Amino acid sequence: MGKSGTPHYKKYVPSKHPSAGGRKRIPPLMWVGVAGLLLLVAGLAVLLRQPAQAAKAPQLTGGPKLAVDQAKIDFGTLPLDKPVKASFKLTNVGDQTLEIAGLPKVEVKQGC
């Protein structure tokens, strides 16, 4: 308590102003700044993104040519009745359209 018998601090009295309680309003200029900053970041992300790889020059001119990413897949020793899955990546490395007519023929050899 102070010398005069009153407390040395002020008593809290809530304001009766409607905007004083709760959240403070964010000024519109701040929203414009935030939106501008977001646009700037998005624009930089687009500009700095690495461009897609350019189409490779054809390895063969004058026709289509099929390239396979692997010549064979070795599953080791398996019984003939056990199903297995394999994937190959096929690429046309020629300069003309490659058309595959019908289903591809797959040959399975025992003991290979």
Backbone hydrogen bonds in HBPLUS format (Angstrom, degrees):
<---DONOR---> <-ACCEPTOR-->    atom                        ^
c    i                          cat <-CA-CA->   ^        H-A-AA   ^      H-
h    n   atom  resd res      DA  || num        DHA   H-A  angle D-A-AA Bond
n    s   type  num  typ     dist DA aas  dist angle  dist       angle   num
A0002-GLY N   A0006-THR O   2.74 MM   4  5.46 163.4  1.76 147.0 151.8     1
A0005-GLY N   A0002-GLY O   3.30 MM   3  5.53 164.2  2.33 107.5 111.3     2
A0020-ALA N   A0017-HIS O   3.15 MM   3  5.38 156.1  2.21 109.8 117.2     3
A0030-MET N   A0027-PRO O   2.96 MM   3  5.45 135.7  2.16 111.6 123.1     4
A0031-TRP N   A0028-PRO O   3.08 MM   3  5.10 117.2  2.49  95.9 111.0     5
A0032-VAL N   A0028-PRO O   3.08 MM   4  6.44 152.7  2.15 150.6 158.0     6
A0033-GLY N   A0029-LEU O   3.05 MM   4  6.31 152.2  2.13 140.6 148.0     7
A0034-VAL N   A0030-MET O   2.90 MM   4  6.20 156.1  1.96 151.0 157.3     8
A0035-ALA N   A0031-TRP O   2.92 MM   4  6.10 164.7  1.94 150.0 154.2     9
A0036-GLY N   A0032-VAL O   2.90 MM   4  6.05 156.6  1.95 145.6 152.4    10
A0037-LEU N   A0033-GLY O   2.93 MM   4  6.12 154.7  2.00 145.2 152.0    11
A0038-LEU N   A0034-VAL O   2.96 MM   4  6.25 157.6  2.01 150.1 156.0    12
A0039-LEU N   A0035-ALA O   2.98 MM   4  6.24 156.8  2.03 148.5 154.7    13
A0040-LEU N   A0036-GLY O   2.94 MM   4  6.14 152.9  2.01 145.7 153.4    14
A0041-VAL N   A0037-LEU O   2.97 MM   4  6.24 160.6  2.01 151.6 155.9    15
A0042-ALA N   A0038-LEU O   2.96 MM   4  6.16 162.7  1.99 149.8 154.6    16
A0043-GLY N   A0039-LEU O   2.88 MM   4  6.01 158.7  1.92 147.2 153.3    17
A0044-LEU N   A0040-LEU O   2.96 MM   4  6.18 158.0  2.01 149.4 155.0    18
A0045-ALA N   A0041-VAL O   2.98 MM   4  6.18 152.2  2.06 145.9 153.7    19
A0046-VAL N   A0042-ALA O   3.09 MM   4  6.37 152.6  2.17 146.5 153.0    20
A0047-LEU N   A0043-GLY O   2.99 MM   4  6.23 162.1  2.02 149.5 154.5    21
A0048-LEU N   A0044-LEU O   2.85 MM   4  5.87 157.9  1.90 150.4 155.9    22
A0059-GLN N   A0093-VAL O   2.73 MM  34  5.46 138.8  1.90 149.4 163.3    23
A0060-LEU N   A0093-VAL O   3.36 MM  33  6.49 148.9  2.46 142.2 141.5    24
A0093-VAL N   A0065-LYS O   2.81 MM  28  5.39 150.2  1.90 157.1 162.0    25
A0067-ALA N   A0091-THR O   2.78 MM  24  5.15 156.1  1.83 153.7 161.7    26
A0091-THR N   A0067-ALA O   2.89 MM  24  5.15 155.5  1.95 150.3 156.8    27
A0069-ASP N   A0089-LYS O   3.08 MM  20  5.41 145.5  2.21 145.0 155.2    28
A0082-LYS N   A0079-PRO O   3.22 MM   3  5.64 168.5  2.23 116.1 119.1    29
